[in-house]
Amino acid sequence: MKIAMAQLNPTVGDLKGNAELIRKAAERAAGEGAELLVTSELVISGYPPKDLLLREGFVAACDREVERLAATLPESLGVIVGHPSRKGLPTGRIANAASLLADGRVVRSIHKKLLPNYDVFDEQRYFRAAETVRPIEFRGRRLGLHICEDAWWGETGTFYEGAAAYWGDPVRELVEAGAEILINVSASPFEIDKPHRRRRILTEHVRVHKRPFLFVNQVGGNDDLVFDGHSLVMDDSGRMVFALAGFRPDFCVVDLDRLPTPSGGPSPQREQLLLDALVLGLRDYMRKCGFSDCVLGLSGGIDSSLACYIAVQAVGAQHVHGLLMPSRYSSQHSVDDAQ
């Protein structure tokens, strides 16, 4: 089976714009012979939607957008999209869902089971957890589709502090129910060492279950969070055979029946990851808020010099305006350095 992975940069609340990103990726996937396209968690709404989910009509609008999207996709392609949903739930309840779209309709939806409520996450405020998880059948394959945190429960519950508060291991449940391929759709925000932590966790799942693993992550900056992408594919022995770029949208098609030989390229250094995150966070903050230019004070010190460098990398020198505001306490050395 040929599966396309689209690492997209959605904007929170821009349902039509986000759907268009998926539609363009679907056209490319179909053109390259893919049978299935996988996108990221809550890609229709953007992540994190926060209290937009409580706004009257917002989740219903997301469900409608998913149905409209399904009707416009290439007939030869199945597409997995993440979105908030009220379909089939009691009044007032919302699920963090992922749906398989094919043949012009929503074929099936699954819901996230483990809802993180620590650090930057507040999902139990908004979502109803799934009681069970089951594979999705698509073109003769049983897909173990699950959402972000559902992969962060380890065999011993030690993948991260507090994991033991959850009940059950969704990945194990999917494998025991017959899943042949594990597919995780995520909106996993960046922090130092996060790409390496994710890889260790996914490797452990593959080591235990002997299934190929596809991980598709969101990329981009939304409010106070930066999403770094770094989507990847592992074969059934836990070797990474394909990796998408960090900190930018990316796309690939992999043939699960003919996976390439693993290639171990150099891992980005800590300083490079941090710089890339800062640049992307500033660029998307400006772009998604509609700002074209920025102004900052240049004192001659290393701190304002670094801030200026990050801004130039984010939006280009022509959009960055430096101000020098010397006082009687400023030395000529500071003035010269600022200039």
Salt bridges, closest charged atoms under 4 A:
GLU20 OE1 - ARG23 NH1 2.61
GLU32 OE2 - ARG28 NE 3.12
GLU41 OE2 - LYS112 NZ 2.88
ASP51 OD2 - ARG125 NH2 3.21
ASP63 OD1 - HIS83 ND1 3.71
GLU65 OE1 - LYS16 NZ 3.74
GLU65 OE1 - ARG68 NH2 2.87
GLU67 OE2 - LYS87 NZ 2.34
GLU123 OE2 - LYS112 NZ 2.95
GLU131 OE2 - ARG128 NH2 3.68
GLU137 OE2 - ARG142 NH1 2.58
GLU155 OE1 - ARG172 NH2 2.59
GLU155 OE2 - HIS209 NE2 3.59
GLU173 OE2 - LYS113 NZ 2.62
GLU176 OE2 - ARG172 NH1 3.41
GLU191 OE1 - LYS194 NZ 3.96
GLU191 OE2 - ARG197 NH1 3.00
ASP193 OD1 - HIS196 ND1 3.13
ASP193 OD2 - ARG200 NH2 3.52
GLU204 OE2 - ARG207 NH2 2.70
ASP224 OD1 - LYS50 NZ 3.73
ASP228 OD1 - ARG198 NH2 2.63
ASP228 OD2 - HIS230 ND1 2.74
ASP235 OD2 - ARG239 NE 2.98
ASP255 OD2 - ARG258 NH1 3.25
ASP257 OD1 - ARG141 NH2 2.75
ASP284 OD1 - ARG287 NH2 3.21
ASP284 OD2 - LYS288 NZ 3.63
ASP293 OD1 - HIS319 ND1 3.07
ASP293 OD2 - HIS321 NE2 2.63
ASP337 OD2 - HIS333 ND1 3.31
